[in-house]
Amino acid sequence: MQFGLVTFDQFQSQESIKSLKDAGFKADTFSVDHDTTAYDVLKQALYDERLLCYEFPKLEVELAQLVGYKVDHPTKSSEESYRDGRPSFVVA
């Protein structure tokens, strides 16, 4: 599988970005706090069945609850799942 771009949402991810770039991947930061474009694209990919990911119930709940420009994770355990690299998904 080829990736066009791998993104992270925090400046603390610089080491991961550097590692990916060193391995030949295109990687950068990308903030979704300023407008809903990223969420709108994600939602449309879900509707179009272009999203590939493994079953992750917490992700389903949180995606259904996205409202507005800022996303706050409802629980610490959910937020920790994101920090662990889950959920991983690809939009085709």
Secondary structure, DSSP 8 states (H G I E B T S, - for coil): ---S-EEESSGGGHHHHHHHHHTT--EEE---SS-SHHHHHHHHHHHTT-EEE---HHHHHHHHT--SS----SSHHHHHHHHTT-S-EEE-
